[in-house]
Amino acid sequence: MGKNTLKRNPGVDQYLLEGCGRCALGGTPACKVHRWTIELETLRQWVLEAGLVEEVKWGVPCYTHHGKNVVIVAAFKEYCSLNFFKGVLIQDSPGMLEKPGDNSRVSRIVKFTELKQIQLQEKDIRTLLKEAIAVEEAGKKVEKIQPEEILIPEELAQKFKDLPSLKKAFYALTPGRQRSYILHINSAKQTATKVARIEKCIPKIMEGKGFNEW
């Protein structure tokens, strides 16, 4: 399928030109998106050829199948990647998927550091995309696990007393989103650092987002 016959979202064109705009480097030559322009365009082409619908969510290219999120094409400082929402359910015949972090339960990622690497793995990448679509076609869902008890850090508990609206927003989050903040806050050793992290997280909590969501 030719490049011009695919339905390309103008928002993704803008992302590739200007970056995601989530930091002060957006729209500048220093934006991390510009480090991987050719790699991102290559991955974008193959994802579109797999039949997924191109959208922009959380400021980045997101690809869906019948309205369900399947994969994100993303740029990071040290690599670009394919991030699969239900990666844990993908067959992963090529054996390429890895956890984005130690505490990741569902999503899986494939990292790339150069165009040649992507080109050499074209067949495997296309296989992964087919398997990810097959997961949605089959209606597979990740089984819910009983959430473990979430222990609120003392610093966050104090913030809840000072800001009741924050407490309400936090407990409106899913257990997984709550856990993402607890892990982030508790990974700091100093009380001052924990307090600083809480302050930075407040806007996202109020928006109903998890720590790792954009």
mmCIF file of the C-alpha atoms, coordinates in Angstrom:
data_MODEL
# 
_entry.id   MODEL 
# 
loop_
_atom_site.group_PDB 
_atom_site.id 
_atom_site.type_symbol 
_atom_site.label_atom_id 
_atom_site.label_alt_id 
_atom_site.label_comp_id 
_atom_site.label_asym_id 
_atom_site.label_entity_id 
_atom_site.label_seq_id 
_atom_site.pdbx_PDB_ins_code 
_atom_site.Cartn_x 
_atom_site.Cartn_y 
_atom_site.Cartn_z 
_atom_site.occupancy 
_atom_site.B_iso_or_equiv 
_atom_site.pdbx_formal_charge 
_atom_site.auth_seq_id 
_atom_site.auth_comp_id 
_atom_site.auth_asym_id 
_atom_site.auth_atom_id 
_atom_site.pdbx_PDB_model_num 
ATOM 1   C CA . MET A 1 1   ? 0.000   0.000   0.000  1.00 0.00 ? 1   MET A CA 1 
ATOM 2   C CA . GLY A 1 2   ? 1.465   3.355   -0.985 1.00 0.00 ? 2   GLY A CA 1 
ATOM 3   C CA . LYS A 1 3   ? 2.196   6.132   1.469  1.00 0.00 ? 3   LYS A CA 1 
ATOM 4   C CA . ASN A 1 4   ? -0.226  8.516   -0.165 1.00 0.00 ? 4   ASN A CA 1 
ATOM 5   C CA . THR A 1 5   ? -3.152  6.076   -0.049 1.00 0.00 ? 5   THR A CA 1 
ATOM 6   C CA . LEU A 1 6   ? -3.081  5.797   3.743  1.00 0.00 ? 6   LEU A CA 1 
ATOM 7   C CA . LYS A 1 7   ? -5.238  8.023   5.955  1.00 0.00 ? 7   LYS A CA 1 
ATOM 8   C CA . ARG A 1 8   ? -2.712  10.121  7.816  1.00 0.00 ? 8   ARG A CA 1 
ATOM 9   C CA . ASN A 1 9   ? -3.803  12.331  10.693 1.00 0.00 ? 9   ASN A CA 1 
ATOM 10  C CA . PRO A 1 10  ? -2.698  15.990  10.342 1.00 0.00 ? 10  PRO A CA 1 
ATOM 11  C CA . GLY A 1 11  ? -2.098  16.050  14.088 1.00 0.00 ? 11  GLY A CA 1 
ATOM 12  C CA . VAL A 1 12  ? 0.650   13.464  13.710 1.00 0.00 ? 12  VAL A CA 1 
ATOM 13  C CA . ASP A 1 13  ? 2.201   15.480  10.891 1.00 0.00 ? 13  ASP A CA 1 
ATOM 14  C CA . GLN A 1 14  ? 2.317   18.415  13.312 1.00 0.00 ? 14  GLN A CA 1 
ATOM 15  C CA . TYR A 1 15  ? 3.792   16.195  16.034 1.00 0.00 ? 15  TYR A CA 1 
ATOM 16  C CA . LEU A 1 16  ? 6.632   15.189  13.740 1.00 0.00 ? 16  LEU A CA 1 
ATOM 17  C CA . LEU A 1 17  ? 7.266   18.807  12.751 1.00 0.00 ? 17  LEU A CA 1 
ATOM 18  C CA . GLU A 1 18  ? 6.961   20.472  16.145 1.00 0.00 ? 18  GLU A CA 1 
ATOM 19  C CA . GLY A 1 19  ? 7.120   17.742  18.781 1.00 0.00 ? 19  GLY A CA 1 
ATOM 20  C CA . CYS A 1 20  ? 4.554   16.820  21.392 1.00 0.00 ? 20  CYS A CA 1 
ATOM 21  C CA . GLY A 1 21  ? 4.682   20.199  23.128 1.00 0.00 ? 21  GLY A CA 1 
ATOM 22  C CA . ARG A 1 22  ? 4.763   18.644  26.591 1.00 0.00 ? 22  ARG A CA 1 
ATOM 23  C CA . CYS A 1 23  ? 7.920   20.479  27.589 1.00 0.00 ? 23  CYS A CA 1 
ATOM 24  C CA . ALA A 1 24  ? 9.724   23.734  26.851 1.00 0.00 ? 24  ALA A CA 1 
ATOM 25  C CA . LEU A 1 25  ? 11.723  22.072  24.061 1.00 0.00 ? 25  LEU A CA 1 
ATOM 26  C CA . GLY A 1 26  ? 8.617   21.504  21.937 1.00 0.00 ? 26  GLY A CA 1 
ATOM 27  C CA . GLY A 1 27  ? 8.860   23.335  18.627 1.00 0.00 ? 27  GLY A CA 1 
ATOM 28  C CA . THR A 1 28  ? 12.632  23.679  18.927 1.00 0.00 ? 28  THR A CA 1 
ATOM 29  C CA . PRO A 1 29  ? 15.438  21.687  17.238 1.00 0.00 ? 29  PRO A CA 1 
ATOM 30  C CA . ALA A 1 30  ? 16.256  20.200  20.658 1.00 0.00 ? 30  ALA A CA 1 
ATOM 31  C CA . CYS A 1 31  ? 12.890  18.409  20.937 1.00 0.00 ? 31  CYS A CA 1 
ATOM 32  C CA . LYS A 1 32  ? 13.418  14.662  21.320 1.00 0.00 ? 32  LYS A CA 1 
ATOM 33  C CA . VAL A 1 33  ? 10.960  13.963  18.497 1.00 0.00 ? 33  VAL A CA 1 
ATOM 34  C CA . HIS A 1 34  ? 13.456  15.425  16.018 1.00 0.00 ? 34  HIS A CA 1 
ATOM 35  C CA . ARG A 1 35  ? 16.079  12.886  17.052 1.00 0.00 ? 35  ARG A CA 1 
ATOM 36  C CA . TRP A 1 36  ? 13.960  10.103  15.593 1.00 0.00 ? 36  TRP A CA 1 
ATOM 37  C CA . THR A 1 37  ? 12.083  11.674  12.670 1.00 0.00 ? 37  THR A CA 1 
ATOM 38  C CA . ILE A 1 38  ? 12.961  9.025   10.074 1.00 0.00 ? 38  ILE A CA 1 
ATOM 39  C CA . GLU A 1 39  ? 12.501  6.167   12.540 1.00 0.00 ? 39  GLU A CA 1 
ATOM 40  C CA . LEU A 1 40  ? 9.110   7.476   13.662 1.00 0.00 ? 40  LEU A CA 1 
ATOM 41  C CA . GLU A 1 41  ? 7.943   7.966   10.078 1.00 0.00 ? 41  GLU A CA 1 
ATOM 42  C CA . THR A 1 42  ? 8.970   4.396   9.229  1.00 0.00 ? 42  THR A CA 1 
ATOM 43  C CA . LEU A 1 43  ? 7.088   2.941   12.183 1.00 0.00 ? 43  LEU A CA 1 
ATOM 44  C CA . ARG A 1 44  ? 4.127   5.155   11.393 1.00 0.00 ? 44  ARG A CA 1 
ATOM 45  C CA . GLN A 1 45  ? 3.991   3.859   7.837  1.00 0.00 ? 45  GLN A CA 1 
ATOM 46  C CA . TRP A 1 46  ? 3.980   0.217   8.913  1.00 0.00 ? 46  TRP A CA 1 
ATOM 47  C CA . VAL A 1 47  ? 1.365   0.787   11.612 1.00 0.00 ? 47  VAL A CA 1 
ATOM 48  C CA . LEU A 1 48  ? -0.919  2.470   9.083  1.00 0.00 ? 48  LEU A CA 1 
ATOM 49  C CA . GLU A 1 49  ? -0.326  -0.327  6.590  1.00 0.00 ? 49  GLU A CA 1 
ATOM 50  C CA . ALA A 1 50  ? -1.468  -2.766  9.270  1.00 0.00 ? 50  ALA A CA 1 
ATOM 51  C CA . GLY A 1 51  ? -4.881  -1.108  9.047  1.00 0.00 ? 51  GLY A CA 1 
ATOM 52  C CA . LEU A 1 52  ? -4.956  0.851   12.289 1.00 0.00 ? 52  LEU A CA 1 
ATOM 53  C CA . VAL A 1 53  ? -6.577  4.268   12.612 1.00 0.00 ? 53  VAL A CA 1 
ATOM 54  C CA . GLU A 1 54  ? -4.229  7.146   13.340 1.00 0.00 ? 54  GLU A CA 1 
ATOM 55  C CA . GLU A 1 55  ? -5.172  9.558   16.121 1.00 0.00 ? 55  GLU A CA 1 
ATOM 56  C CA . VAL A 1 56  ? -3.426  11.897  18.535 1.00 0.00 ? 56  VAL A CA 1 
ATOM 57  C CA . LYS A 1 57  ? -3.900  11.154  22.230 1.00 0.00 ? 57  LYS A CA 1 
ATOM 58  C CA . TRP A 1 58  ? -1.920  12.519  25.153 1.00 0.00 ? 58  TRP A CA 1 
ATOM 59  C CA . GLY A 1 59  ? 0.002   14.584  22.622 1.00 0.00 ? 59  GLY A CA 1 
ATOM 60  C CA . VAL A 1 60  ? 1.466   11.575  20.761 1.00 0.00 ? 60  VAL A CA 1 
ATOM 61  C CA . PRO A 1 61  ? 0.506   9.341   17.796 1.00 0.00 ? 61  PRO A CA 1 
ATOM 62  C CA . CYS A 1 62  ? -1.936  6.692   18.986 1.00 0.00 ? 62  CYS A CA 1 
ATOM 63  C CA . TYR A 1 63  ? -3.362  3.930   16.785 1.00 0.00 ? 63  TYR A CA 1 
ATOM 64  C CA . THR A 1 64  ? -6.716  2.289   17.318 1.00 0.00 ? 64  THR A CA 1 
ATOM 65  C CA . HIS A 1 65  ? -8.812  -0.609  16.020 1.00 0.00 ? 65  HIS A CA 1 
ATOM 66  C CA . HIS A 1 66  ? -12.587 -0.175  16.164 1.00 0.00 ? 66  HIS A CA 1 
ATOM 67  C CA . GLY A 1 67  ? -12.106 2.549   18.742 1.00 0.00 ? 67  GLY A CA 1 
ATOM 68  C CA . LYS A 1 68  ? -9.797  0.511   20.980 1.00 0.00 ? 68  LYS A CA 1 
ATOM 69  C CA . ASN A 1 69  ? -6.271  1.735   21.722 1.00 0.00 ? 69  ASN A CA 1 
ATOM 70  C CA . VAL A 1 70  ? -3.690  -0.667  20.283 1.00 0.00 ? 70  VAL A CA 1 
ATOM 71  C CA . VAL A 1 71  ? -0.282  0.985   20.071 1.00 0.00 ? 71  VAL A CA 1 
ATOM 72  C CA . ILE A 1 72  ? 1.535   4.289   20.501 1.00 0.00 ? 72  ILE A CA 1 
ATOM 73  C CA . VAL A 1 73  ? 4.495   5.409   18.408 1.00 0.00 ? 73  VAL A CA 1 
ATOM 74  C CA . ALA A 1 74  ? 6.622   7.403   20.820 1.00 0.00 ? 74  ALA A CA 1 
ATOM 75  C CA . ALA A 1 75  ? 9.892   9.311   21.074 1.00 0.00 ? 75  ALA A CA 1 
ATOM 76  C CA . PHE A 1 76  ? 12.076  9.288   24.146 1.00 0.00 ? 76  PHE A CA 1 
ATOM 77  C CA . LYS A 1 77  ? 15.477  10.813  24.796 1.00 0.00 ? 77  LYS A CA 1 
ATOM 78  C CA . GLU A 1 78  ? 17.445  7.589   24.310 1.00 0.00 ? 78  GLU A CA 1 
ATOM 79  C CA . TYR A 1 79  ? 15.145  5.684   21.950 1.00 0.00 ? 79  TYR A CA 1 
ATOM 80  C CA . CYS A 1 80  ? 11.893  5.633   19.998 1.00 0.00 ? 80  CYS A CA 1 
ATOM 81  C CA . SER A 1 81  ? 9.368   2.877   20.499 1.00 0.00 ? 81  SER A CA 1 
ATOM 82  C CA . LEU A 1 82  ? 6.152   1.009   19.882 1.00 0.00 ? 82  LEU A CA 1 
ATOM 83  C CA . ASN A 1 83  ? 4.099   0.865   23.076 1.00 0.00 ? 83  ASN A CA 1 
ATOM 84  C CA . PHE A 1 84  ? 1.375   -1.809  23.040 1.00 0.00 ? 84  PHE A CA 1 
ATOM 85  C CA . PHE A 1 85  ? -1.549  -1.199  25.375 1.00 0.00 ? 85  PHE A CA 1 
ATOM 86  C CA . LYS A 1 86  ? -2.382  -4.909  25.807 1.00 0.00 ? 86  LYS A CA 1 
ATOM 87  C CA . GLY A 1 87  ? 1.116   -6.205  25.230 1.00 0.00 ? 87  GLY A CA 1 
ATOM 88  C CA . VAL A 1 88  ? 0.783   -8.851  27.913 1.00 0.00 ? 88  VAL A CA 1 
ATOM 89  C CA . LEU A 1 89  ? -1.908  -10.547 25.789 1.00 0.00 ? 89  LEU A CA 1 
ATOM 90  C CA . ILE A 1 90  ? 0.050   -10.480 22.534 1.00 0.00 ? 90  ILE A CA 1 
ATOM 91  C CA . GLN A 1 91  ? 1.472   -13.800 21.401 1.00 0.00 ? 91  GLN A CA 1 
ATOM 92  C CA . ASP A 1 92  ? 4.807   -12.085 20.663 1.00 0.00 ? 92  ASP A CA 1 
ATOM 93  C CA . SER A 1 93  ? 6.083   -14.683 18.214 1.00 0.00 ? 93  SER A CA 1 
ATOM 94  C CA . PRO A 1 94  ? 9.260   -12.641 17.551 1.00 0.00 ? 94  PRO A CA 1 
ATOM 95  C CA . GLY A 1 95  ? 9.998   -12.380 21.287 1.00 0.00 ? 95  GLY A CA 1 
ATOM 96  C CA . MET A 1 96  ? 10.521  -8.613  21.132 1.00 0.00 ? 96  MET A CA 1 
ATOM 97  C CA . LEU A 1 97  ? 8.283   -7.237  23.862 1.00 0.00 ? 97  LEU A CA 1 
ATOM 98  C CA . GLU A 1 98  ? 9.496   -6.067  27.249 1.00 0.00 ? 98  GLU A CA 1 
ATOM 99  C CA . LYS A 1 99  ? 7.978   -4.336  30.261 1.00 0.00 ? 99  LYS A CA 1 
ATOM 100 C CA . PRO A 1 100 ? 8.239   -0.532  30.203 1.00 0.00 ? 100 PRO A CA 1 
ATOM 101 C CA . GLY A 1 101 ? 8.980   -0.683  33.934 1.00 0.00 ? 101 GLY A CA 1 
ATOM 102 C CA . ASP A 1 102 ? 9.316   -3.187  36.753 1.00 0.00 ? 102 ASP A CA 1 
ATOM 103 C CA . ASN A 1 103 ? 5.749   -2.555  37.892 1.00 0.00 ? 103 ASN A CA 1 
ATOM 104 C CA . SER A 1 104 ? 4.104   -2.713  34.458 1.00 0.00 ? 104 SER A CA 1 
ATOM 105 C CA . ARG A 1 105 ? 1.318   -5.279  34.350 1.00 0.00 ? 105 ARG A CA 1 
ATOM 106 C CA . VAL A 1 106 ? -0.364  -4.897  30.985 1.00 0.00 ? 106 VAL A CA 1 
ATOM 107 C CA . SER A 1 107 ? 1.556   -2.702  28.529 1.00 0.00 ? 107 SER A CA 1 
ATOM 108 C CA . ARG A 1 108 ? 4.644   -3.858  26.670 1.00 0.00 ? 108 ARG A CA 1 
ATOM 109 C CA . ILE A 1 109 ? 7.210   -1.942  24.629 1.00 0.00 ? 109 ILE A CA 1 
ATOM 110 C CA . VAL A 1 110 ? 9.723   -2.414  21.819 1.00 0.00 ? 110 VAL A CA 1 
ATOM 111 C CA . LYS A 1 111 ? 12.636  0.041   21.815 1.00 0.00 ? 111 LYS A CA 1 
ATOM 112 C CA . PHE A 1 112 ? 14.625  1.175   18.787 1.00 0.00 ? 112 PHE A CA 1 
ATOM 113 C CA . THR A 1 113 ? 17.833  3.183   18.672 1.00 0.00 ? 113 THR A CA 1 
ATOM 114 C CA . GLU A 1 114 ? 18.487  3.448   14.921 1.00 0.00 ? 114 GLU A CA 1 
ATOM 115 C CA . LEU A 1 115 ? 16.763  3.136   11.562 1.00 0.00 ? 115 LEU A CA 1 
ATOM 116 C CA . LYS A 1 116 ? 18.812  0.107   10.541 1.00 0.00 ? 116 LYS A CA 1 
ATOM 117 C CA . GLN A 1 117 ? 17.551  -1.802  13.582 1.00 0.00 ? 117 GLN A CA 1 
ATOM 118 C CA . ILE A 1 118 ? 13.963  -1.068  12.571 1.00 0.00 ? 118 ILE A CA 1 
ATOM 119 C CA . GLN A 1 119 ? 14.559  -2.072  8.969  1.00 0.00 ? 119 GLN A CA 1 
ATOM 120 C CA . LEU A 1 120 ? 16.188  -5.357  9.932  1.00 0.00 ? 120 LEU A CA 1 
ATOM 121 C CA . GLN A 1 121 ? 13.216  -6.186  12.158 1.00 0.00 ? 121 GLN A CA 1 
ATOM 122 C CA . GLU A 1 122 ? 10.506  -5.167  9.691  1.00 0.00 ? 122 GLU A CA 1 
ATOM 123 C CA . LYS A 1 123 ? 9.007   -8.640  9.391  1.00 0.00 ? 123 LYS A CA 1 
ATOM 124 C CA . ASP A 1 124 ? 8.874   -9.106  13.167 1.00 0.00 ? 124 ASP A CA 1 
ATOM 125 C CA . ILE A 1 125 ? 7.403   -5.652  13.731 1.00 0.00 ? 125 ILE A CA 1 
ATOM 126 C CA . ARG A 1 126 ? 4.652   -6.313  11.215 1.00 0.00 ? 126 ARG A CA 1 
ATOM 127 C CA . THR A 1 127 ? 3.975   -9.651  12.935 1.00 0.00 ? 127 THR A CA 1 
ATOM 128 C CA . LEU A 1 128 ? 3.601   -7.920  16.291 1.00 0.00 ? 128 LEU A CA 1 
ATOM 129 C CA . LEU A 1 129 ? 1.136   -5.438  14.818 1.00 0.00 ? 129 LEU A CA 1 
ATOM 130 C CA . LYS A 1 130 ? -0.951  -8.279  13.358 1.00 0.00 ? 130 LYS A CA 1 
ATOM 131 C CA . GLU A 1 131 ? -0.945  -10.081 16.693 1.00 0.00 ? 131 GLU A CA 1 
ATOM 132 C CA . ALA A 1 132 ? -1.961  -6.904  18.532 1.00 0.00 ? 132 ALA A CA 1 
ATOM 133 C CA . ILE A 1 133 ? -4.896  -6.436  16.155 1.00 0.00 ? 133 ILE A CA 1 
ATOM 134 C CA . ALA A 1 134 ? -5.833  -10.092 16.610 1.00 0.00 ? 134 ALA A CA 1 
ATOM 135 C CA . VAL A 1 135 ? -6.115  -9.470  20.356 1.00 0.00 ? 135 VAL A CA 1 
ATOM 136 C CA . GLU A 1 136 ? -8.734  -6.786  19.703 1.00 0.00 ? 136 GLU A CA 1 
ATOM 137 C CA . GLU A 1 137 ? -10.506 -8.836  17.031 1.00 0.00 ? 137 GLU A CA 1 
ATOM 138 C CA . ALA A 1 138 ? -10.867 -11.679 19.551 1.00 0.00 ? 138 ALA A CA 1 
ATOM 139 C CA . GLY A 1 139 ? -12.190 -9.280  22.188 1.00 0.00 ? 139 GLY A CA 1 
ATOM 140 C CA . LYS A 1 140 ? -9.507  -10.336 24.660 1.00 0.00 ? 140 LYS A CA 1 
ATOM 141 C CA . LYS A 1 141 ? -9.316  -8.432  27.910 1.00 0.00 ? 141 LYS A CA 1 
ATOM 142 C CA . VAL A 1 142 ? -6.806  -8.394  30.708 1.00 0.00 ? 142 VAL A CA 1 
ATOM 143 C CA . GLU A 1 143 ? -8.176  -10.211 33.715 1.00 0.00 ? 143 GLU A CA 1 
ATOM 144 C CA . LYS A 1 144 ? -8.675  -7.939  36.654 1.00 0.00 ? 144 LYS A CA 1 
ATOM 145 C CA . ILE A 1 145 ? -6.624  -8.842  39.666 1.00 0.00 ? 145 ILE A CA 1 
ATOM 146 C CA . GLN A 1 146 ? -7.597  -8.126  43.210 1.00 0.00 ? 146 GLN A CA 1 
ATOM 147 C CA . PRO A 1 147 ? -5.933  -4.818  43.976 1.00 0.00 ? 147 PRO A CA 1 
ATOM 148 C CA . GLU A 1 148 ? -3.462  -4.965  46.796 1.00 0.00 ? 148 GLU A CA 1 
ATOM 149 C CA . GLU A 1 149 ? -3.993  -2.654  49.710 1.00 0.00 ? 149 GLU A CA 1 
ATOM 150 C CA . ILE A 1 150 ? -2.699  0.766   48.869 1.00 0.00 ? 150 ILE A CA 1 
ATOM 151 C CA . LEU A 1 151 ? -0.814  2.370   51.751 1.00 0.00 ? 151 LEU A CA 1 
ATOM 152 C CA . ILE A 1 152 ? -0.953  6.134   51.494 1.00 0.00 ? 152 ILE A CA 1 
ATOM 153 C CA . PRO A 1 153 ? 2.356   7.891   52.243 1.00 0.00 ? 153 PRO A CA 1 
ATOM 154 C CA . GLU A 1 154 ? 2.206   10.126  55.278 1.00 0.00 ? 154 GLU A CA 1 
ATOM 155 C CA . GLU A 1 155 ? 3.086   13.154  53.163 1.00 0.00 ? 155 GLU A CA 1 
ATOM 156 C CA . LEU A 1 156 ? 0.191   12.498  50.785 1.00 0.00 ? 156 LEU A CA 1 
ATOM 157 C CA . ALA A 1 157 ? -2.214  11.908  53.667 1.00 0.00 ? 157 ALA A CA 1 
ATOM 158 C CA . GLN A 1 158 ? -1.268  15.315  55.040 1.00 0.00 ? 158 GLN A CA 1 
ATOM 159 C CA . LYS A 1 159 ? -1.837  16.889  51.637 1.00 0.00 ? 159 LYS A CA 1 
ATOM 160 C CA . PHE A 1 160 ? -5.308  15.317  51.561 1.00 0.00 ? 160 PHE A CA 1 
ATOM 161 C CA . LYS A 1 161 ? -6.089  17.132  54.824 1.00 0.00 ? 161 LYS A CA 1 
ATOM 162 C CA . ASP A 1 162 ? -4.895  20.422  53.396 1.00 0.00 ? 162 ASP A CA 1 
ATOM 163 C CA . LEU A 1 163 ? -6.635  19.905  50.056 1.00 0.00 ? 163 LEU A CA 1 
ATOM 164 C CA . PRO A 1 164 ? -9.838  17.808  50.317 1.00 0.00 ? 164 PRO A CA 1 
ATOM 165 C CA . SER A 1 165 ? -10.504 18.159  46.581 1.00 0.00 ? 165 SER A CA 1 
ATOM 166 C CA . LEU A 1 166 ? -7.226  16.335  45.908 1.00 0.00 ? 166 LEU A CA 1 
ATOM 167 C CA . LYS A 1 167 ? -8.284  13.473  48.151 1.00 0.00 ? 167 LYS A CA 1 
ATOM 168 C CA . LYS A 1 168 ? -11.588 13.192  46.321 1.00 0.00 ? 168 LYS A CA 1 
ATOM 169 C CA . ALA A 1 169 ? -9.858  13.190  42.918 1.00 0.00 ? 169 ALA A CA 1 
ATOM 170 C CA . PHE A 1 170 ? -7.276  10.625  44.042 1.00 0.00 ? 170 PHE A CA 1 
ATOM 171 C CA . TYR A 1 171 ? -9.855  8.122   45.279 1.00 0.00 ? 171 TYR A CA 1 
ATOM 172 C CA . ALA A 1 172 ? -11.834 8.585   42.069 1.00 0.00 ? 172 ALA A CA 1 
ATOM 173 C CA . LEU A 1 173 ? -8.851  7.120   40.190 1.00 0.00 ? 173 LEU A CA 1 
ATOM 174 C CA . THR A 1 174 ? -8.638  3.431   39.353 1.00 0.00 ? 174 THR A CA 1 
ATOM 175 C CA . PRO A 1 175 ? -6.536  1.320   41.770 1.00 0.00 ? 175 PRO A CA 1 
ATOM 176 C CA . GLY A 1 176 ? -3.845  1.039   39.099 1.00 0.00 ? 176 GLY A CA 1 
ATOM 177 C CA . ARG A 1 177 ? -3.597  4.813   38.713 1.00 0.00 ? 177 ARG A CA 1 
ATOM 178 C CA . GLN A 1 178 ? -3.516  5.279   42.480 1.00 0.00 ? 178 GLN A CA 1 
ATOM 179 C CA . ARG A 1 179 ? -0.736  2.716   42.690 1.00 0.00 ? 179 ARG A CA 1 
ATOM 180 C CA . SER A 1 180 ? 1.312   4.507   40.018 1.00 0.00 ? 180 SER A CA 1 
ATOM 181 C CA . TYR A 1 181 ? 1.427   7.627   42.183 1.00 0.00 ? 181 TYR A CA 1 
ATOM 182 C CA . ILE A 1 182 ? 2.183   5.719   45.385 1.00 0.00 ? 182 ILE A CA 1 
ATOM 183 C CA . LEU A 1 183 ? 5.120   3.973   43.728 1.00 0.00 ? 183 LEU A CA 1 
ATOM 184 C CA . HIS A 1 184 ? 6.455   7.261   42.378 1.00 0.00 ? 184 HIS A CA 1 
ATOM 185 C CA . ILE A 1 185 ? 6.148   9.094   45.682 1.00 0.00 ? 185 ILE A CA 1 
ATOM 186 C CA . ASN A 1 186 ? 7.523   6.276   47.822 1.00 0.00 ? 186 ASN A CA 1 
ATOM 187 C CA . SER A 1 187 ? 10.557  5.796   45.597 1.00 0.00 ? 187 SER A CA 1 
ATOM 188 C CA . ALA A 1 188 ? 11.888  9.040   47.071 1.00 0.00 ? 188 ALA A CA 1 
ATOM 189 C CA . LYS A 1 189 ? 13.819  8.668   50.322 1.00 0.00 ? 189 LYS A CA 1 
ATOM 190 C CA . GLN A 1 190 ? 13.632  12.211  51.658 1.00 0.00 ? 190 GLN A CA 1 
ATOM 191 C CA . THR A 1 191 ? 10.408  13.752  52.941 1.00 0.00 ? 191 THR A CA 1 
ATOM 192 C CA . ALA A 1 192 ? 11.110  16.976  51.072 1.00 0.00 ? 192 ALA A CA 1 
ATOM 193 C CA . THR A 1 193 ? 11.459  15.065  47.813 1.00 0.00 ? 193 THR A CA 1 
ATOM 194 C CA . LYS A 1 194 ? 8.192   13.222  48.418 1.00 0.00 ? 194 LYS A CA 1 
ATOM 195 C CA . VAL A 1 195 ? 6.409   16.512  49.067 1.00 0.00 ? 195 VAL A CA 1 
ATOM 196 C CA . ALA A 1 196 ? 7.879   18.002  45.889 1.00 0.00 ? 196 ALA A CA 1 
ATOM 197 C CA . ARG A 1 197 ? 6.733   14.999  43.854 1.00 0.00 ? 197 ARG A CA 1 
ATOM 198 C CA . ILE A 1 198 ? 3.232   15.261  45.292 1.00 0.00 ? 198 ILE A CA 1 
ATOM 199 C CA . GLU A 1 199 ? 3.033   18.919  44.273 1.00 0.00 ? 199 GLU A CA 1 
ATOM 200 C CA . LYS A 1 200 ? 4.057   18.087  40.706 1.00 0.00 ? 200 LYS A CA 1 
ATOM 201 C CA . CYS A 1 201 ? 1.498   15.270  40.510 1.00 0.00 ? 201 CYS A CA 1 
ATOM 202 C CA . ILE A 1 202 ? -1.484  17.311  41.680 1.00 0.00 ? 202 ILE A CA 1 
ATOM 203 C CA . PRO A 1 203 ? -2.513  18.639  38.226 1.00 0.00 ? 203 PRO A CA 1 
ATOM 204 C CA . LYS A 1 204 ? -2.559  15.149  36.675 1.00 0.00 ? 204 LYS A CA 1 
ATOM 205 C CA . ILE A 1 205 ? -4.461  13.674  39.626 1.00 0.00 ? 205 ILE A CA 1 
ATOM 206 C CA . MET A 1 206 ? -7.064  16.408  39.310 1.00 0.00 ? 206 MET A CA 1 
ATOM 207 C CA . GLU A 1 207 ? -7.368  15.555  35.602 1.00 0.00 ? 207 GLU A CA 1 
ATOM 208 C CA . GLY A 1 208 ? -8.026  11.902  36.412 1.00 0.00 ? 208 GLY A CA 1 
ATOM 209 C CA . LYS A 1 209 ? -4.793  10.655  34.882 1.00 0.00 ? 209 LYS A CA 1 
ATOM 210 C CA . GLY A 1 210 ? -2.274  8.111   36.139 1.00 0.00 ? 210 GLY A CA 1 
ATOM 211 C CA . PHE A 1 211 ? 1.346   9.047   36.755 1.00 0.00 ? 211 PHE A CA 1 
ATOM 212 C CA . ASN A 1 212 ? 2.527   7.465   33.478 1.00 0.00 ? 212 ASN A CA 1 
ATOM 213 C CA . GLU A 1 213 ? -0.257  8.956   31.370 1.00 0.00 ? 213 GLU A CA 1 
ATOM 214 C CA . TRP A 1 214 ? 0.319   12.006  29.178 1.00 0.00 ? 214 TRP A CA 1 
# 
